[in-house]
Amino acid sequence: MYFGMVQVFVFLLSKNKMRFEKNLFALLQNIVRKIIREVLDEFLDDNRTELLKLFEKSDPLQLLTVKDVSLLLQVSKPTVYRLMRSGGLKSTRFFLSKRTAIRFRRLDVEDFLARSSQ
């Protein structure tokens, strides 16, 4: 349904029949918010058991992947990388033969959560 709306909008823009106005921008914001909300709800429904497993108390030295941390913090993977680069989230790099694996200690992620919630 939303994909069709986006196609119509792109078509109208390409034909120069529509100008950007505040009302149009607000309408597009609402459409994008609805799409994101629906996709996020669907994702959470599909991955609820995996998320619950991540929140269970386990070994504090357990190593988590970027995907695990993004699910735990409920942020995107690029946000996890940004937090890592800024020094807010400690990570460990494992140098494999042709690539680098990034892992986070569960204890460090929980410490980050505690610091950010204060």
GUTI-682594 format. One line per 3 residues: their letters; for each residue x, y, z of C-alpha. Coordinates in Angstrom, 3 decimals. Layout:
A = X,Y,Z  ...;
***
This chain:
MYF = 0.000,0.000,0.000  2.690,2.504,1.012  4.949,1.446,-1.841;
GMV = 2.233,2.542,-4.282  2.001,5.942,-2.588  5.748,6.387,-2.844;
QVF = 5.675,5.447,-6.542  2.936,8.016,-7.225  4.876,10.683,-5.350;
VFL = 8.085,9.945,-7.270  6.160,10.021,-10.556  4.637,13.400,-9.743;
LSK = 8.000,14.812,-8.724  9.607,13.559,-11.909  6.991,15.358,-13.993;
NKM = 7.467,18.616,-12.025  3.724,18.745,-11.260  4.167,19.054,-7.530;
RFE = 6.061,21.586,-5.442  7.454,20.937,-2.000  5.204,22.515,0.580;
KNL = 5.001,22.244,4.332  1.793,20.200,4.225  3.304,17.746,1.772;
FAL = 6.404,17.373,3.921  4.262,16.703,7.011  2.238,14.126,5.085;
LQN = 5.406,12.340,3.976  6.751,12.365,7.541  3.567,10.700,8.789;
IVR = 3.691,8.069,6.044  7.329,7.256,6.789  6.615,7.069,10.544;
KII = 3.750,4.630,9.923  5.917,2.467,7.673  8.747,2.385,10.221;
REV = 6.343,1.603,13.059  4.779,-1.289,11.107  8.142,-2.728,10.085;
LDE = 9.489,-2.447,13.638  6.388,-4.095,15.119  6.645,-6.930,12.595;
FLD = 10.360,-7.339,13.343  9.756,-7.450,17.091  6.983,-10.007,16.665;
DNR = 9.218,-12.219,14.521  12.252,-11.965,16.826  10.626,-11.829,20.261;
TEL = 12.072,-15.163,21.460  15.560,-14.228,20.267  15.304,-10.884,22.066;
LKL = 14.134,-12.557,25.265  17.116,-14.927,25.158  19.451,-11.942,24.878;
FEK = 17.934,-10.264,27.926  18.271,-13.337,30.119  21.056,-13.099,32.655;
SDP = 24.027,-15.076,31.474  27.794,-15.085,31.608  28.980,-11.440,31.857;
LQL = 32.017,-12.333,29.749  29.837,-13.669,26.940  30.817,-12.175,23.583;
LTV = 28.074,-10.547,21.543  28.052,-9.712,17.846  27.076,-6.326,16.422;
KDV = 23.661,-7.776,15.581  23.209,-9.031,19.158  24.114,-5.633,20.587;
SLL = 21.790,-3.825,18.167  18.931,-6.090,19.252  19.806,-5.670,22.910;
LQV = 19.994,-1.875,22.702  17.142,-1.685,20.172  19.187,0.441,17.761;
SKP = 20.459,-0.096,14.236  23.800,-1.680,13.383  25.264,1.646,12.149;
TVY = 24.392,3.161,15.532  26.322,0.363,17.270  29.340,1.083,15.064;
RLM = 28.986,4.807,15.844  28.880,4.117,19.595  31.932,1.911,19.221;
RSG = 33.909,4.557,17.315  32.978,7.302,19.784  34.307,5.208,22.660;
GLK = 30.969,4.904,24.428  30.801,1.162,23.856  33.912,-0.966,24.353;
STR = 34.605,-3.602,21.724  37.185,-6.214,20.878  38.462,-6.934,17.381;
FFL = 39.489,-10.406,16.333  41.711,-10.446,13.266  40.880,-13.455,11.152;
SKR = 42.630,-14.459,7.952  40.781,-12.104,5.583  38.424,-10.125,7.778;
TAI = 37.971,-8.634,11.213  35.331,-9.820,13.675  34.047,-7.303,16.219;
RFR = 32.687,-8.590,19.510  31.370,-6.923,22.644  31.515,-8.300,26.164;
RLD = 28.048,-8.557,27.647  29.340,-6.858,30.806  30.472,-3.822,28.781;
VED = 27.084,-3.572,27.057  25.268,-3.754,30.402  27.609,-1.073,31.809;
FLA = 26.844,1.117,28.796  23.109,0.639,29.396  23.520,1.573,33.070;
RSS = 25.536,4.716,32.206  23.154,5.863,29.480  20.028,5.375,31.589;
Q = 21.254,7.716,34.353;
***
